[in-house]
Amino acid sequence: MKAGEDKLVERIVEALADKGGPNLALGVGDDAALSRPRPGYEIILTCDWFLEGSHFLRSKHSPDSVGWKCLARAVSDIAAMGGQPKCFLLSLALPQTLTGRWLHHFLTGLRRAARSFSCPLAGGDTTRRDEILISVTVIGEVRAGEAIRRSGAKPGDLIFVTGRLGEAELGLRSLRSGRTQRGRGDLSLKKHLYPEPRLALGQWLARRRIATAMIDLSDGLSSDLSRLCAASRVGARIAIGKIPRVKVLGGKASKRPDATELALHGGDDYELLFTVRPNRARGLPAAFEGVPLTCIGEIMHERRLVCVGPGEREGTLAVRGWDPFRRRE
Amino acid sequence: MKAGEDKLVERIVEALADKGGPNLALGVGDDAALSRPRPGYEIILTCDWFLEGSHFLRSKHSPDSVGWKCLARAVSDIAAMGGQPKCFLLSLALPQTLTGRWLHHFLTGLRRAARSFSCPLAGGDTTRRDEILISVTVIGEVRAGEAIRRSGAKPGDLIFVTGRLGEAELGLRSLRSGRTQRGRGDLSLKKHLYPEPRLALGQWLARRRIATAMIDLSDGLSSDLSRLCAASRVGARIAIGKIPRVKVLGGKASKRPDATELALHGGDDYELLFTVRPNRARGLPAAFEGVPLTCIGEIMHERRLVCVGPGEREGTLAVRGWDPFRRRE
């Protein structure tokens, strides 16, 4: 299918756009979009690359999952501030040959995500390119003064994570090897392809002022904990045994990926990591809307990352999460 | 120079960031940025690709000009709404080999643009890639109800353009051929490399409610006039002889590019095209802060594009501006 740029924009708008819904004064189709801020709220801004070859593979990742995930990962940054998404901008570069079926399924996944997160398309830019390039900007809002930053953790605060870590990394490995796991395997594949940003929990933590600092786990626990600690000018001690981790089943035991390694350094989980003063932590439920909340350690004054166990042995936590400038994928 | 992603972000932040200036509650370094909207204002949102090979060439365009232009072209969309930029997000993908000198000069040009437009960096995303990929999101503001849309043109409105058209296209051709023009040539090169979004004029037109519709000329007069007319559900009649156009000098007359063609279909000028009711047009100055304002035609009820002249001959205006999905550059 041949499509000029204006035709392509029309198709995207048809599939996605909210022409001035409650969040927007003016949606797609002008030089820029207009959004009405609510009095008493701050605007949250974030953008995320999603690039073929770097973040997904055309041959392995369905266009539907690419559509869902490109928005979900940017929305996760809004969740990590305790905010609610308002709308998004889509920068999309595509080969001419993908403007038919591929685009259709991509837009289907993206539309489902946009509805699920109450985050309509507000605008964007399209161009032609040999590879699929996506950059998503999400605009969110949070009540003034309630946003949860990375920088508020204090010594003595307890460290919590949501969900089970390492699942998305396991899902990625199954997808690459072409072997999906029995039983739990499909769940980890789902987590890799269709991550669920923890919006409701983030907002709950922000409104009740429970969390002192928060970050989403996009690059892996070790990398993201290290970032939260750097921003807060503190260190952390975590208990390896307490980390809720993916269950690895099937295959020879010797060939199975190590669940602890997956949980410490695997990326793309989009769970939340947050810190809580001990007196507030007592009132925390064990799960929020079905998502487990687990205490894995505490913040300390000394600025280093310590992991404890197995067997009470202490060591330095290596920071080995995803870094595009450090390793070739 | 080897740099992990966090180090790279640090360098960008050092060069550019406004850590919570008057526009920002929280700048770079968290999951997302926070911005305080001013009461009575609407937020303007726009994003723009700037891709090596598609929008610039590593061998021809200096990193300094790439830095300036990637922001200038996105800011031009804010100008076209009559708004003022508040801050921007930078999505940058780079080869490891360009994280030294190239990045330094890129950030220098970008910083100059950010200061010139009063538009500080608020956040972004970086990754590694074989080619330079840039997507810029600009967040602007405009008093509620004052934004100038594409859709407000009415039959009888006069059509104005700013500056001289076709200059940037001529500059691009000089740059590609390696021959810069004598005299005016440097000006068109400057226009191609360092475009100046018409922010002050856009805001003046919005505040005084002079323009009924407006668009910036990014893809060429024929394409962008066609978009404004489509959004307003009207047609236009323009006089070829009235279009302020680039002066083409030097070389054999037979080999000189045609100035009218450049003015009608050349992209990247980032001038403004706007419409004004005839009774308001009488009061318009011939120039605004040194930038000429020229009436080139009028809006008509019949939904087609007509060009008149030379010699009063009427024809259909072909829409042949830049379209990445129609032609290979």
Interface residues (C-beta under 8 A of the other chain):
Chain A: K2 A3 G4 E5 D6 K7 L8 A25 L26 G29 D30 D31 A32 A33 L34 S35 R36 P37 P39 Y41 E42 I43 I44 L45 T46 C47 D48 W49 L51 S54 D77 I78 A80 M81 G83 C87 L89 S91 A93 Q96 T99 A122 G123 G124 D125 T126 T127 R128 R129 L133 S135 T137 V138 I139 G140 V142 A144 A147 R149 R150 S151 M214 I215 D216 R227 A231 D323 P324 F325 R326
Chain B: K2 A3 G4 E5 D6 K7 L8 A25 L26 G29 D30 D31 A32 A33 L34 S35 R36 P37 P39 Y41 E42 I43 I44 L45 T46 C47 D48 W49 L51 S54 H55 D77 I78 A80 M81 G83 C87 L89 S91 A93 Q96 T99 A122 G123 G124 D125 T126 T127 R128 R129 L133 S135 T137 I139 G140 V142 A144 A147 R149 R150 S151 M214 I215 D216 R227 A231 D323 P324 F325 R326
